[in-house]
Amino acid sequence: MDDHWDYKEENSLQLIQQSIELNGGIGIFRQGLEQPICWISFLIYTGGGTKKGYAALIMKMKLKRLLSIHNTDLFSFVCIENTPSLALHYKLGFETVNRVTWIQKCN
């Protein structure tokens, strides 16, 4: 999954693994394929089914699970350029309450 993340860095695989370990995850797998076509701990869409509703489906499943466990407000980080993800979040009831700027150290 690290290969599909736009912000892949030296330690990003460890970050993804830790997130799955601590928060769990849900994925949609195509029979015969080892890698999921869509998964969430980090919601990353790897292709193979655009506009099929896979991201919305697993997002709803994950939100339902998290709300049943924690019964609190949930948050999500979405890149401002990722308009499909923003649209999905708004569709599911999320609202923008803050913006974060990531700063990358140059060598």
C-alpha positions in Angstrom: 0.0 0.0 0.0 2.9 2.3 0.6 3.6 2.3 -3.1 0.2 3.9 -3.8 0.6 6.7 -1.3 1.5 10.1 -2.8 3.5 11.0 0.3 5.6 7.8 0.5 8.7 8.5 2.5 11.5 6.6 4.2 9.3 5.8 7.2 5.8 5.8 5.7 5.5 2.0 5.5 6.1 1.9 9.3 3.5 4.6 9.8 0.9 2.6 7.7 1.8 -0.6 9.6 1.4 1.1 13.0 -1.9 2.6 12.0 -3.3 -0.8 11.0 -1.9 -2.4 14.1 -3.4 0.2 16.4 -6.6 1.1 14.5 -7.4 -2.0 12.4 -8.5 -1.8 8.9 -11.0 -2.9 6.3 -10.3 -3.9 2.7 -12.0 -5.0 -0.5 -10.2 -7.8 -2.3 -10.7 -9.2 -5.8 -10.6 -13.0 -5.9 -7.2 -14.2 -6.9 -5.4 -11.0 -6.1 -3.1 -10.7 -3.0 -3.4 -6.9 -2.7 -6.7 -5.1 -1.9 -8.2 -2.8 -4.5 -9.4 -0.5 -1.8 -8.6 -0.4 1.9 -8.9 1.8 4.9 -6.8 2.5 7.8 -5.5 5.0 5.5 -8.0 5.1 2.7 -6.0 4.4 -0.4 -7.6 3.5 -3.7 -5.4 1.4 -5.9 -7.5 1.2 -9.0 -9.5 -1.5 -10.7 -13.0 -0.3 -10.2 -13.4 3.4 -10.5 -16.9 4.7 -9.6 -18.0 1.4 -8.2 -18.6 2.8 -4.7 -15.8 0.7 -3.1 -14.4 3.7 -1.2 -17.8 4.8 0.1 -18.6 1.3 1.2 -15.5 0.7 3.3 -15.6 4.2 4.6 -19.1 3.7 5.9 -18.1 0.3 7.4 -15.1 1.8 9.1 -17.0 4.8 10.4 -19.8 2.6 11.8 -17.1 0.4 13.5 -15.2 3.4 15.0 -18.4 5.0 16.2 -19.6 1.8 17.9 -16.2 1.5 19.7 -15.5 5.1 20.6 -18.8 7.0 20.3 -17.0 10.3 19.7 -16.3 12.7 16.8 -14.1 11.3 14.1 -11.5 13.1 12.0 -9.8 12.5 8.7 -6.8 14.0 6.9 -7.5 14.6 3.2 -5.2 16.4 0.8 -6.8 19.5 -0.6 -6.0 18.5 -4.1 -7.8 15.2 -3.7 -11.3 16.4 -4.7 -12.8 12.9 -5.0 -11.9 12.2 -1.4 -13.1 15.5 -0.2 -16.4 15.0 -2.0 -16.8 11.5 -0.4 -16.1 12.9 3.0 -18.7 15.7 2.6 -21.2 13.2 1.3 -20.7 11.1 4.4 -21.3 14.1 6.7 -17.7 15.3 7.4 -17.1 19.0 7.5 -13.8 21.0 7.2 -12.9 22.4 10.6 -9.2 23.0 10.2 -6.5 22.9 7.6 -2.9 21.5 8.1 0.1 22.3 6.0 2.8 19.6 5.8 6.4 21.0 5.5 9.0 18.7 4.1 12.7 19.2 4.9 14.8 19.5 1.8 18.3 18.0 1.8 
